[in-house]
Amino acid sequence: MLSVIICTYNPREDYLRRTLESLRAQDLSPAEWELVLVDNNSTPALQEREPELVGWHEHGRLVKEDEQGLTAARVRGAREAQGDLIVYVDDDNELATDYLSQTLAIAAEHPHLGAWGPGVVEGDFETPPRPEVEPYLHLLLINRLERERWSNVYGDGVNPWGAGLAMRARVLEAFLSYFEEHRRECLRLGRKGSALLSAEDHLFLWLATELGLGKGLFPRLRLVHLIPFNRLEPDYLLRLMHGNMLSLARLSAITGFEPKVPHPIMYGLTCLNVWLKKGGFARQMYQARIRGLREGYADARDPEA
């Protein structure tokens, strides 16, 4: 059995509908997988809509998680899941029709992997991206690999993100066990409210490598990321860069892997070089990256932070 977990909070109606429709269109029989939809305190609550949202699936159910935050919602979904393989799907993801069957195939072909994700993520943009933000669309998970990549070394750049992330139950069990022992640290890695943190995805990857398993990206796993206009605004992308780096720096206290923060002189020279070559927004993004790393390292080392 494969388990699909969707965590949602005040979802955009048309995006959630497209996500569920893409799951309903999977070429894998519903008898071979279950669907767990986690409502993380949406207003209005989704419980009354359970027949509409998951009633079409013979193994579908909707559960509510009262503790706010993506990590708490993912933990709840993990505790509900019964599959040997788990796939986390965001409420703005539209999966290719063979996504689940390809996930099972990869699991059989690569027993050395503990976690893997899509090598092709296309963007369905509500408005076209402006030229100055196009170099940063990878922050919105936009990606297109020509060939598969995998590794068993944490921190080497092979990083499947939470959108469409598949993992073996063994990795999920390690995550739940780690969460029970280090609850506070884990909750400070993921999104909550307006904080654009994202390192809980990397925690799964680190745990996979700690178990002696690898992680991978596969072009045959394809999905579309549905992106509203506000996520293409410079201010949002600056906050996203800052939040990503801050949460990764916090994660360094757990993993011991620390991306380098440049010396102040090199930082100033790089800012000047980026500004001269690429313009002001590129310089702002670089500054947001370094600020996030510095703040994250500072509070990761402060037990009272």
Steps between C-alpha positions, in 0.01 A plus 500: 500500500614851415383798706442848356494779760376852424539766769288810448419827672239735354556353153424686183190320376590465133854383578389234750242380251764458231726315744224254589395461136858408406496234771166371385646464147795284611557182299566312825186332632357667814508155659880529508526831681339709772433872523539698823395867489615693809308820577730724707233730649354639179225763528241381431594146603498238228332223702152563363638458149659162562269308259575751224876514558594138572176302468588397144792293630433163661795556737460874542453687825523852637657571840550823694821616665446769763865602544581765242789454261606281209729280708221420748265422210758274338551317827126442528487369146797273567327352804188434295681343203499123468704454182846361441564802279385854575461792259452854630301711252444873548152646453623690192657204316357341188656155453562326169258208459778244549660667803399236753572202276843644417564553871439130559725409207785714636462339842542155343787600270699695762481319836798709617293821497304620800348819355451637150303760309415650161771598255251704298291769669329743266337824607141592422526874562194713564698790351823479296817538710680830459856482360668592830339209687553231234848402631340413835215277389689204646389634838147412386629148420501552122745244364570291191765227513604312189613190690453350843730594785546323829743497789541378857693808616304768681568859393624423149221680313282200415199629689147387418259751656173438678287530185452140391762370745488121528663299777508156648313433823837439667598865443162624619530292817843653565347845453222429752748363751726803457205733531400345834848562641563841341157649461595865555789491251287330236212745531741790438596364158167510316243752387264651749278797426687752286848359578640359174717224648561173320775289656269222620538358147876479551450329834342206317801487267753516783322221686501286185877534470543430873321170437748418225250572223520742211287777352423571138333709231331334200382671179232233455333643811323810371268753659370851447534760774201736499636846581281804581606851402608605851773233512671667208526834678857606592406544866371142524812357336725702732314363803515151350877517448548632854274233651661216307849597613394570859337158537793322332737670744284383788513150356880517508484471879343156444697375200836669552499612135550878470504692170775761525424864581750724318745724682364858531748632241412225252133557574529869412695429182248238392209737563671763286579250224143365495357852495726609213442189289139409569327795659347597832258209550777242464696686765195503731457125454864439585469716810184314606686170461793604718276670759295182532810285551644733763175529694440128481846410631466754779174366638590134433789541742290687757297255711260779595432614142 
